[in-house]
């Protein structure tokens, strides 16, 4: 019973460590924060999401103004 508890705790610890490491942002050494922001802003997926969000906000504003 004790060995099973230790095994479960060990697996949980390893999963926590691996999960926390994979969630960190990978930054290239020598790449400035400004460059990262520009790269992220120009990303096609980000552009598409910004466009969708702007359309959604415009539609809600039109509906709110109508009544």
N, CA, C and O atoms as a GROMACS GRO file, in nm:
protein
  268
    1UNK      N    1   0.083  -0.119   0.000
    1UNK     CA    2   0.000   0.000   0.000
    1UNK      C    3   0.087   0.126   0.000
    1UNK      O    4   0.060   0.222  -0.072
    2UNK      N    5   0.192   0.123   0.082
    2UNK     CA    6   0.280   0.239   0.091
    2UNK      C    7   0.352   0.262  -0.041
    2UNK      O    8   0.371   0.376  -0.084
    3UNK      N    9   0.392   0.152  -0.107
    3UNK     CA   10   0.462   0.164  -0.234
    3UNK      C   11   0.371   0.224  -0.342
    3UNK      O   12   0.417   0.303  -0.425
    4UNK      N   13   0.243   0.188  -0.339
    4UNK     CA   14   0.149   0.242  -0.437
    4UNK      C   15   0.131   0.392  -0.417
    4UNK      O   16   0.123   0.468  -0.514
    5UNK      N   17   0.125   0.434  -0.292
    5UNK     CA   18   0.110   0.577  -0.263
    5UNK      C   19   0.233   0.652  -0.310
    5UNK      O   20   0.221   0.758  -0.372
    6UNK      N   21   0.352   0.599  -0.283
    6UNK     CA   22   0.475   0.663  -0.327
    6UNK      C   23   0.482   0.668  -0.480
    6UNK      O   24   0.530   0.766  -0.536
    7UNK      N   25   0.436   0.563  -0.547
    7UNK     CA   26   0.436   0.560  -0.692
    7UNK      C   27   0.342   0.668  -0.748
    7UNK      O   28   0.379   0.740  -0.841
    8UNK      N   29   0.224   0.680  -0.691
    8UNK     CA   30   0.128   0.781  -0.737
    8UNK      C   31   0.184   0.922  -0.713
    8UNK      O   32   0.173   1.008  -0.800
    9UNK      N   33   0.243   0.945  -0.597
    9UNK     CA   34   0.302   1.076  -0.567
    9UNK      C   35   0.417   1.104  -0.663
    9UNK      O   36   0.431   1.217  -0.711
   10UNK      N   37   0.499   1.006  -0.692
   10UNK     CA   38   0.611   1.023  -0.783
   10UNK      C   39   0.564   1.057  -0.925
   10UNK      O   40   0.619   1.146  -0.989
   11UNK      N   41   0.463   0.986  -0.972
   11UNK     CA   42   0.410   1.012  -1.106
   11UNK      C   43   0.348   1.151  -1.111
   11UNK      O   44   0.366   1.224  -1.209
   12UNK      N   45   0.275   1.189  -1.006
   12UNK     CA   46   0.213   1.322  -1.002
   12UNK      C   47   0.321   1.431  -1.004
   12UNK      O   48   0.305   1.532  -1.071
   13UNK      N   49   0.429   1.411  -0.931
   13UNK     CA   50   0.537   1.509  -0.927
   13UNK      C   51   0.603   1.523  -1.063
   13UNK      O   52   0.629   1.635  -1.108
   14UNK      N   53   0.631   1.412  -1.128
   14UNK     CA   54   0.694   1.417  -1.261
   14UNK      C   55   0.600   1.486  -1.360
   14UNK      O   56   0.645   1.567  -1.442
   15UNK      N   57   0.471   1.455  -1.355
   15UNK     CA   58   0.374   1.519  -1.444
   15UNK      C   59   0.368   1.669  -1.419
   15UNK      O   60   0.358   1.747  -1.513
   16UNK      N   61   0.373   1.709  -1.293
   16UNK     CA   62   0.371   1.852  -1.259
   16UNK      C   63   0.495   1.923  -1.315
   16UNK      O   64   0.483   2.030  -1.374
   17UNK      N   65   0.610   1.864  -1.297
   17UNK     CA   66   0.735   1.926  -1.344
   17UNK      C   67   0.735   1.937  -1.496
   17UNK      O   68   0.768   2.042  -1.550
   18UNK      N   69   0.698   1.830  -1.565
   18UNK     CA   70   0.696   1.834  -1.711
   18UNK      C   71   0.591   1.932  -1.762
   18UNK      O   72   0.615   2.001  -1.860
   19UNK      N   73   0.476   1.937  -1.698
   19UNK     CA   74   0.372   2.030  -1.739
   19UNK      C   75   0.411   2.174  -1.717
   19UNK      O   76   0.380   2.260  -1.800
   20UNK      N   77   0.477   2.203  -1.607
   20UNK     CA   78   0.516   2.341  -1.579
   20UNK      C   79   0.627   2.387  -1.673
   20UNK      O   80   0.634   2.505  -1.708
   21UNK      N   81   0.712   2.296  -1.715
   21UNK     CA   82   0.819   2.334  -1.808
   21UNK      C   83   0.764   2.356  -1.948
   21UNK      O   84   0.812   2.445  -2.019
   22UNK      N   85   0.666   2.279  -1.988
   22UNK     CA   86   0.614   2.294  -2.123
   22UNK      C   87   0.529   2.421  -2.135
   22UNK      O   88   0.509   2.470  -2.246
   23UNK      N   89   0.480   2.473  -2.025
   23UNK     CA   90   0.396   2.592  -2.029
   23UNK      C   91   0.477   2.722  -2.034
   23UNK      O   92   0.420   2.829  -2.054
   24UNK      N   93   0.607   2.714  -2.017
   24UNK     CA   94   0.687   2.835  -2.019
   24UNK      C   95   0.705   2.885  -2.162
   24UNK      O   96   0.705   2.805  -2.256
   25UNK      N   97   0.719   3.012  -2.178
   25UNK     CA   98   0.736   3.073  -2.309
   25UNK      C   99   0.879   3.053  -2.354
   25UNK      O  100   0.974   3.079  -2.280
   26UNK      N  101   0.893   3.007  -2.477
   26UNK     CA  102   1.026   2.986  -2.533
   26UNK      C  103   1.073   3.116  -2.596
   26UNK      O  104   1.011   3.165  -2.690
   27UNK      N  105   1.182   3.173  -2.545
   27UNK     CA  106   1.235   3.300  -2.594
   27UNK      C  107   1.372   3.275  -2.654
   27UNK      O  108   1.460   3.216  -2.590
   28UNK      N  109   1.389   3.321  -2.776
   28UNK     CA  110   1.521   3.312  -2.837
   28UNK      C  111   1.612   3.414  -2.772
   28UNK      O  112   1.573   3.529  -2.751
   29UNK      N  113   1.734   3.373  -2.739
   29UNK     CA  114   1.827   3.468  -2.675
   29UNK      C  115   1.863   3.573  -2.777
   29UNK      O  116   1.896   3.528  -2.887
   30UNK      N  117   1.864   3.688  -2.765
   30UNK     CA  118   1.900   3.785  -2.867
   30UNK      C  119   1.778   3.844  -2.935
   30UNK      O  120   1.791   3.941  -3.011
   31UNK      N  121   1.661   3.788  -2.910
   31UNK     CA  122   1.540   3.845  -2.968
   31UNK      C  123   1.478   3.938  -2.865
   31UNK      O  124   1.450   3.897  -2.752
   32UNK      N  125   1.458   4.062  -2.904
   32UNK     CA  126   1.406   4.160  -2.808
   32UNK      C  127   1.256   4.141  -2.789
   32UNK      O  128   1.189   4.077  -2.870
   33UNK      N  129   1.205   4.197  -2.683
   33UNK     CA  130   1.063   4.190  -2.655
   33UNK      C  131   0.985   4.260  -2.764
   33UNK      O  132   0.878   4.214  -2.805
   34UNK      N  133   1.036   4.372  -2.812
   34UNK     CA  134   0.968   4.445  -2.919
   34UNK      C  135   0.957   4.359  -3.044
   34UNK      O  136   0.853   4.356  -3.109
   35UNK      N  137   1.064   4.290  -3.077
   35UNK     CA  138   1.062   4.204  -3.195
   35UNK      C  139   0.962   4.091  -3.178
   35UNK      O  140   0.892   4.056  -3.274
   36UNK      N  141   0.952   4.034  -3.060
   36UNK     CA  142   0.855   3.929  -3.034
   36UNK      C  143   0.713   3.980  -3.049
   36UNK      O  144   0.627   3.912  -3.105
   37UNK      N  145   0.688   4.102  -3.000
   37UNK     CA  146   0.554   4.159  -3.010
   37UNK      C  147   0.518   4.187  -3.156
   37UNK      O  148   0.404   4.163  -3.198
   38UNK      N  149   0.613   4.236  -3.233
   38UNK     CA  150   0.587   4.264  -3.374
   38UNK      C  151   0.560   4.133  -3.448
   38UNK      O  152   0.469   4.126  -3.531
   39UNK      N  153   0.637   4.030  -3.419
   39UNK     CA  154   0.618   3.900  -3.483
   39UNK      C  155   0.481   3.843  -3.448
   39UNK      O  156   0.412   3.788  -3.534
   40UNK      N  157   0.441   3.856  -3.321
   40UNK     CA  158   0.311   3.807  -3.278
   40UNK      C  159   0.199   3.888  -3.343
   40UNK      O  160   0.098   3.831  -3.384
   41UNK      N  161   0.214   4.020  -3.354
   41UNK     CA  162   0.112   4.107  -3.413
   41UNK      C  163   0.091   4.073  -3.560
   41UNK      O  164  -0.021   4.077  -3.610
   42UNK      N  165   0.198   4.040  -3.630
   42UNK     CA  166   0.191   4.012  -3.773
   42UNK      C  167   0.156   3.867  -3.805
   42UNK      O  168   0.145   3.831  -3.922
   43UNK      N  169   0.138   3.785  -3.705
   43UNK     CA  170   0.103   3.645  -3.725
   43UNK      C  171  -0.034   3.636  -3.793
   43UNK      O  172  -0.128   3.701  -3.748
   44UNK      N  173  -0.048   3.556  -3.900
   44UNK     CA  174  -0.175   3.547  -3.971
   44UNK      C  175  -0.291   3.500  -3.882
   44UNK      O  176  -0.404   3.549  -3.897
   45UNK      N  177  -0.266   3.408  -3.792
   45UNK     CA  178  -0.373   3.361  -3.703
   45UNK      C  179  -0.419   3.474  -3.611
   45UNK      O  180  -0.539   3.489  -3.586
   46UNK      N  181  -0.325   3.552  -3.560
   46UNK     CA  182  -0.360   3.663  -3.472
   46UNK      C  183  -0.438   3.769  -3.549
   46UNK      O  184  -0.532   3.827  -3.495
   47UNK      N  185  -0.399   3.795  -3.673
   47UNK     CA  186  -0.472   3.893  -3.755
   47UNK      C  187  -0.616   3.848  -3.776
   47UNK      O  188  -0.709   3.927  -3.764
   48UNK      N  189  -0.632   3.720  -3.806
   48UNK     CA  190  -0.766   3.668  -3.830
   48UNK      C  191  -0.852   3.681  -3.704
   48UNK      O  192  -0.969   3.717  -3.712
   49UNK      N  193  -0.795   3.651  -3.588
   49UNK     CA  194  -0.870   3.662  -3.462
   49UNK      C  195  -0.905   3.807  -3.432
   49UNK      O  196  -1.016   3.835  -3.385
   50UNK      N  197  -0.812   3.899  -3.457
   50UNK     CA  198  -0.842   4.041  -3.435
   50UNK      C  199  -0.953   4.088  -3.526
   50UNK      O  200  -1.039   4.166  -3.484
   51UNK      N  201  -0.951   4.042  -3.651
   51UNK     CA  202  -1.054   4.081  -3.747
   51UNK      C  203  -1.190   4.027  -3.703
   51UNK      O  204  -1.290   4.099  -3.708
   52UNK      N  205  -1.195   3.902  -3.659
   52UNK     CA  206  -1.321   3.843  -3.612
   52UNK      C  207  -1.373   3.918  -3.490
   52UNK      O  208  -1.493   3.945  -3.479
   53UNK      N  209  -1.284   3.951  -3.397
   53UNK     CA  210  -1.325   4.022  -3.276
   53UNK      C  211  -1.377   4.161  -3.310
   53UNK      O  212  -1.474   4.207  -3.249
   54UNK      N  213  -1.314   4.228  -3.405
   54UNK     CA  214  -1.360   4.361  -3.446
   54UNK      C  215  -1.497   4.353  -3.511
   54UNK      O  216  -1.582   4.438  -3.485
   55UNK      N  217  -1.519   4.253  -3.596
   55UNK     CA  218  -1.651   4.236  -3.658
   55UNK      C  219  -1.758   4.208  -3.555
   55UNK      O  220  -1.868   4.262  -3.562
   56UNK      N  221  -1.726   4.124  -3.460
   56UNK     CA  222  -1.821   4.088  -3.355
   56UNK      C  223  -1.858   4.211  -3.272
   56UNK      O  224  -1.975   4.232  -3.240
   57UNK      N  225  -1.758   4.291  -3.237
   57UNK     CA  226  -1.783   4.412  -3.159
   57UNK      C  227  -1.866   4.511  -3.238
   57UNK      O  228  -1.955   4.577  -3.183
   58UNK      N  229  -1.839   4.524  -3.368
   58UNK     CA  230  -1.916   4.616  -3.453
   58UNK      C  231  -2.061   4.571  -3.463
   58UNK      O  232  -2.152   4.653  -3.457
   59UNK      N  233  -2.082   4.442  -3.478
   59UNK     CA  234  -2.219   4.390  -3.485
   59UNK      C  235  -2.295   4.415  -3.355
   59UNK      O  236  -2.412   4.454  -3.358
   60UNK      N  237  -2.230   4.394  -3.244
   60UNK     CA  238  -2.296   4.418  -3.114
   60UNK      C  239  -2.327   4.566  -3.096
   60UNK      O  240  -2.430   4.602  -3.040
   61UNK      N  241  -2.238   4.652  -3.142
   61UNK     CA  242  -2.260   4.797  -3.131
   61UNK      C  243  -2.380   4.838  -3.217
   61UNK      O  244  -2.462   4.919  -3.176
   62UNK      N  245  -2.389   4.780  -3.338
   62UNK     CA  246  -2.503   4.812  -3.426
   62UNK      C  247  -2.634   4.767  -3.362
   62UNK      O  248  -2.732   4.841  -3.364
   63UNK      N  249  -2.634   4.647  -3.304
   63UNK     CA  250  -2.755   4.596  -3.240
   63UNK      C  251  -2.793   4.682  -3.120
   63UNK      O  252  -2.912   4.705  -3.097
   64UNK      N  253  -2.696   4.728  -3.044
   64UNK     CA  254  -2.722   4.811  -2.927
   64UNK      C  255  -2.778   4.946  -2.968
   64UNK      O  256  -2.863   5.000  -2.898
   65UNK      N  257  -2.730   5.001  -3.078
   65UNK     CA  258  -2.778   5.131  -3.124
   65UNK      C  259  -2.919   5.124  -3.183
   65UNK      O  260  -2.995   5.221  -3.177
   66UNK      N  261  -2.953   5.008  -3.241
   66UNK     CA  262  -3.086   4.992  -3.298
   66UNK      C  263  -3.194   4.985  -3.191
   66UNK      O  264  -3.306   5.033  -3.210
   67UNK      N  265  -3.162   4.927  -3.082
   67UNK     CA  266  -3.266   4.924  -2.980
   67UNK      C  267  -3.260   4.806  -2.900
   67UNK      O  268  -3.341   4.789  -2.808
   0.00000   0.00000   0.00000
